[in-house]
């Protein structure tokens, strides 16, 4: 078996910081805060010391040519992971090896092995320059000569479908086009691994589709580049990724092919449609505790549907009886195919948006 292009071993990263009291809005209060930072007794307005564990023993591997997704809600540690992989942050413990190089010891070789598109990467462009000149500037920073930078910039814009915008300012581009421009920057030099941190966040559905299509079909399948892709969009990961790692609060919860994770889910998932009193039904289901997790989709003032993972021993008939005994009637109760979000709920007990 060949050596993986990426190996993450027991990665841990902890952030320690101090907050002032939220009511510290006068000079003497801020003086108390500064005393607290120095370790002195500062009274009620001293510094509040906090510790956040962003990565907590994270381990996984990515094979050459693989499209690998790291999934989790905001705050799961995805961006911290990307910064460690990009050698922007050093881990407190653990080890990362990319293309045979240790990120803590061979920083230059690691950086030559990866192209990174950070979240909101388009913010790094100068609106006073054209799209082409922006890319040429970054190309020179990457070590290309003037001719190479010009040629690679046009090639990169063509690859993402923006060659006609070569002479336009990034400020004239839509949000989706600016994100594609950020992907183009990552194409200026040919690295074996492409790392993208939530590349479709805050773009419209049409632009998100174009970005996904390019990354999967052109970058990964066409050019054969390994892709590590972070997202909190489970359906997006289900469509794109060969394998996924589900991460929450810095810990690895599950790792496998999306279809395998879904197939292994032990919970029965059902969808209940209600023509009226949907909110009453939601409250009743939660109070009775017959479901592990309930996600609500209200379609009108009273109507809607509930998607729920049922507890062991509970079936569709049990749900129907529970609703009927409360004077509620469902228009349909049917078992549905689980998805990655159901897998996430099973492992964390939390909705993807962070709600319980």
Secondary structure, DSSP 8 states (H G I E B T S, - for coil): ----SEEEEEEEEEEEEEE--TT--SHHHHHHHHHHHTTS--GGGS-EEEEEEEEEEEEEEE-TT-EEEEE--TTSSHHHHHHHHTTSS--SEEEEEETTEETTT-HHHHHTTEEEE-TTGGGGS-TTSBHHHHHHHHHHHTT--HHHHHHHHHHHHHHTT-GGGTTSBGGGS-HHHHHHHHHHHHTSS--SEEEEESTTTTS-HHHHHHHHHIIIIIIIIIT--EEEEEES-HHHHHHH-SEEEEEETTEEEEEE-HHHHHHT--SEEEEEEESS-HHHHHHHHHHHT-EEEEEEEE-SSS-EEEEEEE-TT--HHHHHHHHHHTT---SEEEE----HHHHHHHHHSS-TTS--
